[in-house]
């Protein structure tokens, strides 16, 4: 009689160990032991070469007792190894002929997922054991189990499931709960010999009393003195807070103000409040809250300064520009007056002017009259006349009838006498 599992699943690329026992036939001595796939021999106890080519070097008898007929197949392939197998002594004495019994081998491309057992609901700082396990079919190359947290003791074990088929790898983590791990995922990963990995996640549920209890202003924080303000009490807790209780401190004593996560009070610097949060794990209270004196919002001050500086940077260049333009116009006017006086001066410092009697309506003088104190005008423009003072003895006439005179030129349109050393010689033609 033969005993072995009826179904077993192996991972592709790994190995499979098929457990088997049998009852030794009475009087049987020195016989061969075989494993068959249909009618093909996949294992021969005495003649190793007497097996099908696809299984040569891949099948081994692993039993170490007289009645152990367990076999191992390595390098499992879904193409060749997904089949039915049975053991026997010969073609007549085997489990298929005697018991109509065979083992069906399935091949999976995906590794089995590990399972995690342990108490998911625990108190803060509670020490618990959490076990991660995974089944496999290759005891000679078992998978490795790893956790996503470190710093905790770990104990590993390897269990033979015997005739149930397969083995079980276990990793036991001794974990001390912390509120920082609440609602986080504790992960166990199984890495198999073919480098394929499967992961199981275990969500932690750490129960603790309210923590980080604080009071804040709900809604508009910019309120005037003695206006109504809503205060909000909040905290972190698991399970959630059942109730909030409010107290006011006055003259060193506390007075009950109300219940719930919100309360409406007057905005006054004399008001001091605190709240108490409670759940089934315990209670905790907030720091004392008090209103501060109203102060100018620094943000608004900075904005005002920024606007002022911006206007300064814009207006200063404009003012400078207009001042510059005004000064430039004054300079240009002065320069124009000088140019009007100097336009008649040639490059050799001699000025030639034609005095036209009709332009200036000047009486035509005789030569004898030029020697008296009568003034001489050079008019090219009725509006721009140059007054020439008395010519005195410097006047003379050449053979062509041209009158020469030594003139003192005014500066910038102003009629002022000039030193003799700076005099310029001017030539004028008197048209009769």
Secondary structure, DSSP 4 states (H G I P E B T S, - for coil): -EEE-SEEEEETTS-EEE-EEEPPPTT--S---EEEETTEEEEESS-TTSS-GGGTTTEEE---STTB--EEE-S--TTTS-EEEEEESSSSSBHHHHH---EEEEEESSPPPPEEES-SEEETT-EEEEEEEEEES-GGG--EEEES--SS-EEEEEEE-GGG-SEEEEEEEEEE--GGGTTPEEEEEEE-TTS-EEEEEEE-EEEEEEEEEEEEEES-----TT-EEEEEEEEEEESPPSEEEEEEEETTEEEEEEESSEEEEE--TT-EEEEEEEETTEEEEPPPEEPPPP---HHHHHHHHHHHHHHHHHHHHHHHHHHHHHHHHHHHHHHHHHHHHHTTB-TTS-EEEEE-HHHHT-----HHHHTTT--EEEEEETTEEEEE---GGG-EE-TT--EEEEEPPPBTTB-----GGG-EEEEEEE--
